[in-house]
Amino acid sequence: MRYFLALSDATQVADPSEAFSAAATYVAALREQFDEHEFFHRLEEDVRELAGHLEQDLRQYYRARGLGMFEQVELEQRLRECVDHALGQLG
């Protein structure tokens, strides 16, 4: 979540290391549970759903702190970058 908070704040430099690590853990666990077809199907669904949750969480975070609107970032694209990195780690 810190990575996505940093992305939404133009004053911060966003370090994706923690997000890459979390994505790698998730992708590896998901891959162990399903065959290739089902794995990619579920991964696609999960990325879309998670991007929506992240956007809602960021909006709530900013609203609760009276910070106004967060800077709109392409959350789903950034999340996909983390997942793509994780897929590259699987080999």
Residue frames as qw, qx, qy, qz and C-alpha x, y, z in Angstrom:
[[0.000, 0.886, 0.464, 0.000, 0.00, 0.00, 0.00],
 [0.348, -0.717, 0.079, 0.599, 2.90, 2.38, 0.69],
 [0.365, -0.015, 0.582, 0.727, 3.97, 2.22, -2.94],
 [0.081, 0.624, 0.653, 0.422, 0.51, 3.20, -4.13],
 [0.253, -0.881, -0.277, 0.287, 0.27, 5.98, -1.53],
 [0.390, -0.502, 0.293, 0.714, 3.59, 7.33, -2.77],
 [0.291, 0.269, 0.662, 0.636, 2.40, 7.15, -6.37],
 [0.043, -0.799, -0.563, -0.206, -0.63, 9.24, -5.48],
 [0.325, -0.886, -0.058, 0.326, 1.53, 11.91, -3.79],
 [0.611, 0.736, -0.042, 0.289, 3.55, 13.96, -6.25],
 [0.149, -0.880, 0.394, -0.221, 5.93, 15.00, -3.46],
 [0.723, -0.405, 0.560, -0.022, 7.18, 11.43, -2.86],
 [0.345, 0.464, -0.756, -0.306, 9.39, 9.07, -4.81],
 [0.908, -0.083, 0.126, -0.390, 7.62, 5.72, -5.13],
 [0.012, -0.466, 0.884, 0.035, 9.83, 2.68, -4.44],
 [0.816, 0.028, -0.275, -0.508, 8.14, -0.45, -5.81],
 [0.242, 0.356, -0.884, 0.184, 10.38, -2.95, -3.95],
 [0.332, 0.007, 0.761, -0.558, 7.82, -3.85, -1.29],
 [0.713, 0.361, 0.111, -0.591, 5.00, -4.07, -3.86],
 [0.567, 0.455, -0.652, -0.215, 7.15, -6.28, -6.10],
 [0.046, 0.231, -0.920, 0.314, 7.87, -8.60, -3.18],
 [0.512, 0.166, 0.576, -0.615, 4.20, -8.84, -2.16],
 [0.718, 0.442, -0.180, -0.507, 3.17, -9.50, -5.77],
 [0.400, 0.416, -0.815, -0.051, 5.81, -12.23, -6.10],
 [0.189, -0.073, 0.873, -0.444, 4.56, -13.96, -2.96],
 [0.623, 0.321, 0.349, -0.622, 0.96, -13.78, -4.13],
 [0.645, 0.499, -0.410, -0.410, 1.68, -14.92, -7.70],
 [0.222, 0.337, -0.911, 0.079, 3.76, -17.88, -6.50],
 [0.333, 0.069, 0.793, -0.506, 1.03, -18.99, -4.08],
 [0.667, 0.427, 0.128, -0.597, -1.67, -18.63, -6.73],
 [0.507, 0.500, -0.635, -0.299, 0.40, -20.55, -9.29],
 [0.021, -0.212, 0.953, -0.215, 0.77, -23.50, -6.91],
 [0.467, 0.211, 0.639, -0.574, -3.02, -23.81, -6.59],
 [0.670, 0.572, 0.247, -0.403, -4.14, -23.84, -10.23],
 [0.718, 0.225, 0.470, 0.462, -3.28, -25.13, -13.68],
 [0.321, -0.082, 0.227, 0.916, -1.92, -22.55, -16.14],
 [0.082, -0.497, -0.554, -0.662, -5.26, -21.59, -17.71],
 [0.452, -0.753, -0.476, -0.039, -7.08, -21.14, -14.39],
 [0.551, -0.410, -0.136, 0.714, -4.05, -19.37, -12.88],
 [0.202, 0.069, 0.260, 0.942, -4.02, -16.66, -15.55],
 [0.259, -0.603, -0.571, -0.492, -7.82, -16.33, -15.46],
 [0.539, -0.710, -0.408, 0.198, -7.84, -15.81, -11.70],
 [0.494, -0.262, -0.014, 0.829, -4.82, -13.54, -11.80],
 [0.063, 0.339, 0.388, 0.855, -6.55, -11.27, -14.32],
 [0.414, -0.697, -0.501, -0.302, -9.71, -11.11, -12.20],
 [0.623, -0.572, -0.306, 0.437, -7.75, -10.48, -9.02],
 [0.397, -0.025, 0.085, 0.914, -5.70, -7.65, -10.53],
 [0.125, -0.506, -0.401, -0.753, -8.83, -5.81, -11.69],
 [0.565, -0.686, -0.445, -0.105, -10.54, -6.30, -8.34],
 [0.637, -0.412, -0.209, 0.617, -7.48, -5.30, -6.32],
 [0.260, 0.208, 0.170, 0.927, -6.98, -2.15, -8.41],
 [0.319, -0.637, -0.409, -0.571, -10.55, -1.14, -7.59],
 [0.675, -0.626, -0.346, 0.180, -10.00, -1.76, -3.89],
 [0.563, -0.140, -0.065, 0.812, -6.77, 0.23, -3.93],
 [0.048, 0.422, 0.254, 0.869, -8.48, 3.19, -5.55],
 [0.513, -0.692, -0.387, -0.330, -11.30, 3.10, -2.99],
 [0.724, -0.471, -0.270, 0.426, -8.82, 2.79, -0.11],
 [0.431, 0.057, 0.030, 0.900, -6.76, 5.73, -1.37],
 [0.166, -0.576, -0.317, -0.735, -9.84, 7.90, -1.78],
 [0.650, -0.669, -0.350, -0.085, -10.94, 7.04, 1.76],
 [0.694, -0.243, -0.180, 0.653, -7.42, 7.62, 3.13],
 [0.244, 0.237, 0.102, 0.935, -7.22, 11.10, 1.61],
 [0.362, -0.619, -0.366, -0.593, -10.80, 12.01, 2.56],
 [0.715, -0.568, -0.387, 0.132, -10.35, 10.85, 6.18],
 [0.596, -0.297, -0.107, 0.739, -7.26, 13.04, 6.57],
 [0.123, 0.904, 0.221, -0.346, -8.82, 16.08, 4.92],
 [0.421, -0.372, 0.485, 0.670, -6.22, 15.98, 2.17],
 [0.487, 0.552, -0.157, -0.658, -8.69, 16.50, -0.66],
 [0.926, 0.344, 0.006, -0.157, -8.48, 14.35, -3.73],
 [0.660, -0.389, 0.511, 0.389, -5.51, 12.13, -4.28],
 [0.224, 0.588, -0.507, -0.589, -3.61, 12.60, -7.52],
 [0.914, 0.253, 0.157, -0.276, -5.14, 10.19, -9.99],
 [0.092, -0.538, 0.798, 0.257, -2.65, 7.53, -10.96],
 [0.746, 0.195, -0.491, -0.406, -3.03, 4.51, -13.17],
 [0.568, -0.436, 0.615, -0.329, -3.35, 2.05, -10.30],
 [0.943, 0.159, 0.262, -0.132, -4.27, -0.96, -12.40],
 [0.672, 0.664, -0.282, 0.166, -1.34, -0.37, -14.74],
 [0.044, -0.692, 0.623, -0.363, 1.07, -0.01, -11.80],
 [0.762, -0.237, 0.520, -0.306, -0.35, -3.12, -10.17],
 [0.921, 0.386, 0.044, -0.038, 0.09, -5.00, -13.45],
 [0.378, 0.742, -0.499, 0.240, 3.73, -3.90, -13.54],
 [0.411, -0.509, 0.670, -0.351, 4.21, -5.49, -10.11],
 [0.888, 0.080, 0.395, -0.223, 2.49, -8.69, -11.28],
 [0.757, 0.623, -0.193, 0.036, 4.52, -8.76, -14.52],
 [0.064, 0.707, -0.647, 0.278, 7.69, -8.46, -12.47],
 [0.641, -0.278, 0.632, -0.336, 6.50, -11.33, -10.28],
 [0.916, 0.339, 0.154, -0.150, 5.70, -13.47, -13.33],
 [0.512, 0.724, -0.440, 0.141, 9.22, -12.85, -14.59],
 [0.258, -0.576, 0.702, -0.330, 10.55, -14.15, -11.29],
 [0.874, -0.016, 0.396, -0.282, 8.65, -17.42, -11.75],
 [0.307, -0.406, 0.754, 0.415, 10.69, -18.15, -14.83]]
